[in-house]
Amino acid sequence: MDRLQAMRVFEQVVAQKGFAAAARKLDLPPSSVTRLVQDLEDALGARLLQRTTRRVALTPAGEAYLDRVRGILEEVDAAEAVVHDHARAMAGSVRVLALPGMATHLVAPAAASFRRLHPRVTIELRSSVLPGDGVDGHDIALVSDEFPLPADAVVRPLLRSSWMLCASPDYLRRHGEPHTLGDLRGHELMRLIVPGQVPGLLKLVHQRDPACVETVETAAALTCNDHEAVLRGTLEGGGISAQTSQVAGPLMRSGQLRRVLPDWLAGRFTMVAMFGSRRHMPVRVRAFLDHLMSFAAEAEAAAGADDAPIALAA
C-alpha cells in the first residue's frame, strides 16, 4: 500500500461525501478507492468510516485521523510546491562576460559541470579583453582587479592568481634557459597586450618579497591581445610568455611547459565576479555564481601547488 496515496484517497472520500464521487475526483476506479481505504483501515487496525447505502460518516477514530492527515497532506503539498518553484526558477539563461583566458580555462569547464546538475539552464558566454565595458548587458562579468572597476558595481572575489614566466622544453633546448632578469633581453618574448600596459617594459615582482620589483626592457617576438594565441605560440616553442598559475600549472605537470626564473612573477591579481545587485539576482544566476566559486576552489585543491590559484571566501 502507498500510505500517502491512501491518505489522499481517504481525505477525498470525506471531502466528496462518498467513494464514487472521490473516484471521479481522483480519476481512479471506484474499486481502487474502496480497496485503498480498506487497506488503510487494516494497517491502522481501526475503522475510519461508517458506510451505509446512502452516506459515509466518520467514526471517532476517523475524525481524529482526518485532522492529522489534512495537516500532513498540506505539508507535503507545500514541500512539492517549493521544489516545483525552484525547478521553474532553475531554467533560462545566465549571461556571462569574461576575459578570454577566464572564459576558456574557468567558465567553460564550470558551465559544463553546472549543466549536468541543471540541464534547463543555458550559459551564454562572451569573452572580451575589456569585460568591464559590457556589464549592463550580462548577469555576471568576470574580470581582473588589474583593471579599474566601476564604482557602483557589486564585486565578489573569485580567486587569486599570479603570472609566471613559462616556455616549452623545445624552446629552452634551442635557446637555453635564462638565469637572471638581464638574460631575458636575449630571449624571444611573447606578450599579451592589455590596456594600460607600457610596450617593451616587463615588470617583475619577487615571489617571496612583494616589495622587490624590477623592470626589464625587452623586445617582443609576438604581441597579441588574445591570451589563447599567446599560449598556443608558447606551447609551439615560439618564446617565453607570462601565463596565469591556473593555466600554467597543469601544462607544467604534463611537461608541455617549464617555468623559467621561478623566483619572479609577472604580477599578482584577483579575479572577481561583478554584477548589478544581490537583492534581485535570479536563482539560476546565484546558483551558477556559487558553482563557479566551488569550481575555482576545487581546481586549486586539485592543483596542489604553491603557485596554484587560492580561492577566496565569499
C-alpha positions as CSV (number, residue, x, y, z in Angstrom):
1,M,0.0,0.0,0.0
2,D,1.1,3.5,-0.8
3,R,0.4,5.1,2.5
4,L,0.4,8.7,1.2
5,Q,-1.9,7.9,-1.7
6,A,-4.2,6.1,0.8
7,M,-4.3,9.2,3.0
8,R,-5.2,11.3,0.0
9,V,-8.0,8.9,-1.1
10,F,-9.4,8.8,2.5
11,E,-9.4,12.6,2.7
12,Q,-11.2,12.9,-0.7
13,V,-13.8,10.3,0.3
14,V,-14.7,12.5,3.2
15,A,-14.5,15.7,1.2
16,Q,-16.6,14.4,-1.7
17,K,-19.0,12.6,0.7
18,G,-18.7,9.2,-0.9
19,F,-16.5,6.7,-2.6
20,A,-17.9,7.1,-6.2
21,A,-17.5,10.9,-6.1
22,A,-13.9,10.6,-4.7
23,A,-13.1,8.1,-7.5
24,R,-14.3,10.7,-10.1
25,K,-12.4,13.5,-8.5
26,L,-9.1,11.4,-8.3
27,D,-9.7,9.8,-11.7
28,L,-9.4,6.3,-10.1
29,P,-11.6,3.2,-10.5
30,P,-14.1,3.0,-7.6
31,S,-12.8,-0.4,-6.7
32,S,-9.3,1.1,-6.2
33,V,-10.7,3.8,-3.9
34,T,-12.5,1.2,-1.8
35,R,-9.5,-1.0,-1.6
36,L,-7.1,1.8,-0.6
37,V,-9.4,2.9,2.3
38,Q,-9.8,-0.7,3.4
39,D,-6.1,-1.3,3.3
40,L,-5.5,1.9,5.3
41,E,-8.0,0.8,8.0
42,D,-6.4,-2.6,8.1
43,A,-2.9,-1.1,8.5
44,L,-4.2,1.2,11.3
45,G,-6.3,-1.5,13.0
46,A,-9.3,0.8,13.2
47,R,-12.4,1.6,11.2
48,L,-12.3,5.2,9.9
49,L,-15.6,5.4,8.1
50,Q,-19.1,4.1,8.7
51,R,-20.6,3.1,5.3
52,T,-24.3,2.9,4.6
53,T,-26.1,2.6,1.2
54,R,-26.9,6.3,1.4
55,R,-23.9,8.0,3.0
56,V,-20.4,7.8,4.5
57,A,-19.7,9.1,8.0
58,L,-16.5,9.4,10.0
59,T,-16.0,7.3,13.1
60,P,-14.4,9.0,16.2
61,A,-11.1,7.4,15.2
62,G,-11.7,8.7,11.6
63,E,-12.3,12.2,12.8
64,A,-9.0,12.2,14.8
65,Y,-7.1,10.7,12.0
66,L,-8.5,13.1,9.4
67,D,-7.4,16.1,11.4
68,R,-3.8,14.9,11.4
69,V,-3.9,13.7,7.8
70,R,-5.0,17.1,6.5
71,G,-2.0,18.7,8.2
72,I,0.3,16.1,6.7
73,L,-1.0,16.5,3.2
74,E,-0.8,20.3,3.5
75,E,2.9,20.0,4.4
76,V,3.5,17.5,1.6
77,D,1.8,19.8,-0.9
78,A,3.8,22.8,0.4
79,A,7.1,20.9,0.1
80,E,6.3,19.9,-3.5
81,A,5.4,23.4,-4.4
82,V,8.7,24.7,-3.1
83,V,10.5,22.1,-5.3
84,H,8.4,22.9,-8.3
85,D,9.0,26.6,-7.9
86,H,12.8,26.0,-7.6
87,A,12.8,23.8,-10.7
88,R,10.9,26.5,-12.7
89,A,13.4,29.1,-11.4
90,M,16.3,26.9,-12.4
91,A,15.6,27.4,-16.1
92,G,16.5,30.0,-18.6
93,S,19.9,31.6,-19.4
94,V,22.8,33.1,-17.5
95,R,24.7,35.7,-19.4
96,V,28.4,35.7,-18.6
97,L,31.1,38.1,-19.8
98,A,34.7,37.1,-19.1
99,L,38.3,37.8,-20.1
100,P,39.3,35.3,-22.8
101,G,41.6,33.2,-20.6
102,M,39.0,33.0,-17.9
103,A,36.3,32.1,-20.4
104,T,38.4,29.2,-21.7
105,H,40.0,27.8,-18.6
106,L,37.4,28.6,-15.9
107,V,34.0,29.4,-17.1
108,A,33.6,26.9,-19.9
109,P,34.5,23.8,-17.8
110,A,32.5,25.1,-14.9
111,A,29.5,25.6,-17.2
112,A,29.7,22.0,-18.4
113,S,29.6,20.6,-14.9
114,F,26.8,23.1,-13.9
115,R,24.6,22.0,-16.7
116,R,24.9,18.4,-15.7
117,L,23.2,19.5,-12.5
118,H,20.8,21.9,-14.1
119,P,20.1,20.9,-17.7
120,R,17.4,23.5,-18.2
121,V,19.8,26.4,-17.6
122,T,21.9,27.6,-20.5
123,I,25.1,29.6,-20.2
124,E,25.6,32.5,-22.7
125,L,29.3,33.1,-22.5
126,R,31.0,36.0,-24.2
127,S,34.7,36.9,-23.9
128,S,36.3,40.4,-24.1
129,V,39.6,41.9,-23.3
130,L,37.6,44.8,-21.7
131,P,34.7,43.0,-20.0
132,G,34.0,45.9,-17.7
133,D,32.5,47.8,-20.6
134,G,29.6,45.3,-21.1
135,V,28.4,44.6,-17.6
136,D,25.0,46.1,-18.2
137,G,24.1,43.5,-20.8
138,H,25.2,40.5,-18.7
139,D,24.3,38.8,-15.4
140,I,27.9,38.3,-14.4
141,A,31.2,39.8,-15.6
142,L,34.4,38.1,-14.6
143,V,37.3,40.5,-14.6
144,S,40.7,41.1,-13.0
145,D,41.3,43.7,-10.4
146,E,44.3,44.8,-12.6
147,F,41.7,47.0,-14.4
148,P,39.6,49.8,-12.9
149,L,36.3,48.5,-11.7
150,P,33.0,50.6,-11.8
151,A,32.4,52.3,-8.5
152,D,28.7,51.2,-8.5
153,A,29.3,47.5,-9.2
154,V,28.9,44.7,-6.7
155,V,32.1,42.7,-6.6
156,R,32.7,39.2,-5.3
157,P,36.2,37.9,-5.1
158,L,36.6,34.7,-7.0
159,L,40.2,33.6,-6.8
160,R,43.8,35.0,-6.5
161,S,46.3,34.1,-9.2
162,S,49.7,35.1,-10.4
163,W,51.5,35.5,-13.8
164,M,54.5,33.2,-14.1
165,L,57.1,33.1,-16.9
166,C,56.9,29.9,-18.9
167,A,58.4,28.3,-22.1
168,S,58.2,25.0,-23.8
169,P,61.0,22.4,-23.3
170,D,61.7,22.7,-27.1
171,Y,62.3,26.4,-26.9
172,L,64.6,26.1,-23.9
173,R,66.6,23.3,-25.7
174,R,67.2,25.7,-28.6
175,H,67.7,29.0,-26.8
176,G,68.9,28.0,-23.3
177,E,67.4,28.9,-20.0
178,P,67.6,32.4,-18.6
179,H,69.1,32.5,-15.1
180,T,68.9,36.3,-14.4
181,L,66.5,39.0,-15.3
182,G,69.0,40.5,-17.6
183,D,69.1,37.2,-19.6
184,L,65.6,37.9,-20.8
185,R,66.9,40.6,-23.2
186,G,68.4,37.8,-25.3
187,H,65.2,35.7,-25.5
188,E,62.1,35.7,-27.6
189,L,59.2,37.0,-25.6
190,M,55.5,36.6,-26.4
191,R,53.5,39.3,-24.8
192,L,49.8,39.6,-24.1
193,I,48.9,43.2,-24.7
194,V,46.4,44.6,-22.2
195,P,45.1,48.2,-21.9
196,G,47.4,50.5,-20.0
197,Q,50.5,48.3,-20.4
198,V,53.7,50.1,-21.5
199,P,55.1,48.3,-24.6
200,G,58.6,46.9,-24.2
201,L,58.7,47.0,-20.4
202,L,58.3,43.9,-18.3
203,K,57.6,44.5,-14.7
204,L,58.5,41.6,-12.4
205,V,57.9,41.1,-8.6
206,H,59.9,38.7,-6.4
207,Q,57.7,35.8,-5.4
208,R,58.7,35.9,-1.8
209,D,59.2,39.6,-1.4
210,P,56.4,41.7,-3.0
211,A,58.3,44.9,-2.2
212,C,61.1,43.8,-4.5
213,V,60.0,44.9,-8.0
214,E,62.2,45.1,-11.1
215,T,61.5,46.4,-14.6
216,V,63.2,44.8,-17.6
217,E,63.3,46.4,-21.0
218,T,62.6,43.7,-23.6
219,A,61.7,43.4,-27.3
220,A,58.8,41.0,-28.0
221,A,58.8,38.5,-30.8
222,L,55.0,38.4,-30.7
223,T,52.4,40.7,-29.2
224,C,48.7,39.9,-29.2
225,N,45.6,40.8,-27.3
226,D,44.3,37.2,-27.4
227,H,45.5,35.0,-24.5
228,E,44.9,31.7,-26.3
229,A,47.1,32.9,-29.2
230,V,50.0,33.7,-26.9
231,L,49.6,30.4,-25.0
232,R,49.5,28.4,-28.3
233,G,52.6,30.2,-29.5
234,T,54.4,29.4,-26.3
235,L,53.4,25.7,-26.5
236,E,54.7,25.6,-30.0
237,G,58.1,26.9,-28.9
238,G,57.8,30.5,-30.0
239,G,59.2,32.0,-26.9
240,I,58.7,32.9,-23.2
241,S,55.4,34.2,-22.1
242,A,53.6,35.0,-18.8
243,Q,50.8,32.6,-18.0
244,T,48.4,32.5,-15.1
245,S,49.1,29.9,-12.4
246,Q,45.8,28.1,-13.1
247,V,46.6,27.8,-16.8
248,A,50.4,27.0,-16.4
249,G,50.1,24.5,-13.6
250,P,48.5,21.6,-15.5
251,L,50.7,22.3,-18.5
252,M,53.9,22.2,-16.4
253,R,52.8,19.0,-14.7
254,S,52.2,17.4,-18.1
255,G,55.6,18.5,-19.3
256,Q,54.3,20.8,-22.0
257,L,55.7,23.9,-20.3
258,R,58.5,24.7,-17.9
259,R,58.7,27.6,-15.6
260,V,61.7,30.0,-16.0
261,L,63.0,32.4,-13.4
262,P,60.9,30.7,-10.7
263,D,61.7,33.3,-8.1
264,W,59.9,36.0,-10.1
265,L,56.3,36.7,-11.1
266,A,55.0,39.0,-13.8
267,G,52.3,40.1,-11.4
268,R,49.6,39.1,-9.0
269,F,45.9,39.7,-9.3
270,T,42.5,38.8,-8.1
271,M,39.8,37.5,-10.3
272,V,36.4,38.9,-9.3
273,A,32.8,38.4,-10.3
274,M,31.0,41.7,-10.9
275,F,27.2,42.1,-11.1
276,G,24.5,44.7,-10.5
277,S,22.7,43.7,-7.3
278,R,22.5,40.8,-4.9
279,R,18.9,41.6,-3.9
280,H,17.2,40.8,-7.2
281,M,19.6,38.2,-8.6
282,P,17.6,35.3,-10.2
283,V,18.0,31.9,-8.5
284,R,19.8,30.4,-11.6
285,V,22.3,33.2,-11.7
286,R,23.1,32.9,-8.0
287,A,23.4,29.1,-8.3
288,F,25.9,29.5,-11.2
289,L,27.9,32.0,-9.3
290,D,28.1,29.7,-6.3
291,H,29.0,26.8,-8.6
292,L,31.8,28.9,-10.2
293,M,33.2,29.7,-6.7
294,S,33.2,26.0,-5.8
295,F,34.7,25.0,-9.1
296,A,37.6,27.5,-8.6
297,A,38.2,26.2,-5.1
298,E,38.2,22.6,-6.3
299,A,40.6,23.5,-9.1
300,E,43.0,25.0,-6.6
301,A,42.8,21.9,-4.4
302,A,43.5,19.6,-7.4
303,A,46.5,21.7,-8.4
304,G,48.2,21.0,-5.1
305,A,51.0,23.5,-5.8
306,D,52.2,26.7,-4.1
307,D,51.6,28.7,-7.3
308,A,48.0,27.4,-7.8
309,P,45.2,29.9,-7.5
310,I,43.9,30.4,-4.0
311,A,40.1,30.5,-3.6
312,L,38.8,33.4,-1.5
313,A,36.0,33.4,0.9
314,A,32.7,34.9,-0.5
